[in-house]
Amino acid sequence: MTDRFAQMPKPPYYAVIFTSQLSEDDAGYAEMGEAMFDLAIAQPGCLGAETARDTARFGITVSYWDSEDSIAKWKAEAKHLVAQKQGIDRWYSHYTLRIARVERAYSGPEGRTLG
């Protein structure tokens, strides 16, 4: 189960949090989403990513980056620009993007104690 979690370095690093609601017209979305996930992971500065979508078509993808410069380069990547346009024009009824600096991180429950 832990293989679905991105293995991250010690903070600080950045998280790009993309939440979206798919529209009814999602033809081609799954293929593009998988391609963009793989392309993001291959980008310089990308540390990893995690994604999930529920049966109500609400999804969250979090990608992790070493710098704001790496995030800006990913946003401007040509194939990603095509996907962004299709998302806006066809696939998303709404989305929100947030960028945060991760200062602390921990995982568990194995080996984790409170206090």
URKAZI-V827089 format. One record per residue. N is the residue number from 1. RES is the residue in one small letter. OMEGA is omega in degrees with one decimal (NA if undefined). NEAR is the number of other C-alpha atoms within 12 Angstrom. D_FIRST is the distance of its C-alpha to the first C-alpha in whole Angstrom. Layout:
# URKAZI-V827089
n,res,omega,near,d_first
N,RES,OMEGA,NEAR,D_FIRST
N,RES,OMEGA,NEAR,D_FIRST
This chain:
# URKAZI-V827089
n,res,omega,near,d_first
1,m,-177.7,5,0
2,t,178.6,11,4
3,d,176.2,9,5
4,r,179.7,11,6
5,f,176.3,19,8
6,a,177.0,22,11
7,q,-170.7,19,13
8,m,172.3,24,16
9,p,175.1,19,19
10,k,177.2,15,21
11,p,11.8,20,23
12,p,171.3,19,25
13,y,-175.4,28,24
14,y,175.6,33,24
15,a,171.9,34,22
16,v,-174.6,34,23
17,i,-177.2,26,22
18,f,176.4,27,22
19,t,-175.8,26,23
20,s,172.4,28,24
21,q,179.5,27,26
22,l,172.4,30,26
23,s,178.1,22,30
24,e,179.4,16,31
25,d,-179.5,18,31
26,d,178.3,21,28
27,a,180.0,16,29
28,g,-175.6,17,28
29,y,-176.1,25,25
30,a,179.9,19,22
31,e,179.5,13,24
32,m,179.4,24,25
33,g,178.7,30,22
34,e,178.5,20,20
35,a,-179.7,18,23
36,m,176.5,29,23
37,f,-179.8,28,19
38,d,179.5,20,20
39,l,178.8,23,23
40,a,-178.8,35,22
41,i,-178.8,24,20
42,a,-176.8,19,23
43,q,172.9,28,25
44,p,178.3,21,27
45,g,178.0,24,25
46,c,-177.4,34,22
47,l,-178.5,30,19
48,g,-179.3,31,16
49,a,176.9,33,15
50,e,-178.0,30,13
51,t,177.2,26,14
52,a,175.3,23,14
53,r,-178.4,19,17
54,d,-177.4,14,18
55,t,176.1,9,20
56,a,175.1,12,23
57,r,176.1,23,23
58,f,-177.5,23,22
59,g,175.0,27,19
60,i,171.7,24,18
61,t,176.5,32,18
62,v,173.3,32,18
63,s,-174.5,43,19
64,y,-171.0,41,20
65,w,-179.6,36,23
66,d,-177.3,29,25
67,s,174.8,25,28
68,e,177.2,22,30
69,d,177.4,17,32
70,s,177.9,26,29
71,i,-179.8,31,28
72,a,178.1,21,31
73,k,176.8,21,31
74,w,179.6,31,28
75,k,-176.4,24,30
76,a,-179.0,18,33
77,e,-169.5,20,31
78,a,-179.4,15,33
79,k,177.5,22,31
80,h,177.0,26,29
81,l,177.3,18,32
82,v,179.7,19,33
83,a,178.5,30,29
84,q,-179.6,25,30
85,k,178.2,17,34
86,q,177.5,23,32
87,g,179.7,28,30
88,i,-175.7,22,33
89,d,-169.7,17,35
90,r,-161.3,21,33
91,w,-173.7,27,29
92,y,170.0,27,29
93,s,174.6,21,31
94,h,172.3,20,30
95,y,175.0,22,28
96,t,177.0,19,27
97,l,179.0,19,27
98,r,175.4,19,26
99,i,-176.8,22,26
100,a,173.0,23,26
101,r,178.6,21,26
102,v,-179.0,23,23
103,e,-179.7,13,25
104,r,175.9,15,22
105,a,172.8,16,19
106,y,-179.9,17,17
107,s,-177.8,14,13
108,g,10.2,11,12
109,p,-177.1,9,13
110,e,178.3,9,13
111,g,-178.2,8,17
112,r,174.4,9,17
113,t,177.3,9,21
114,l,173.6,8,23
115,g,NA,3,26
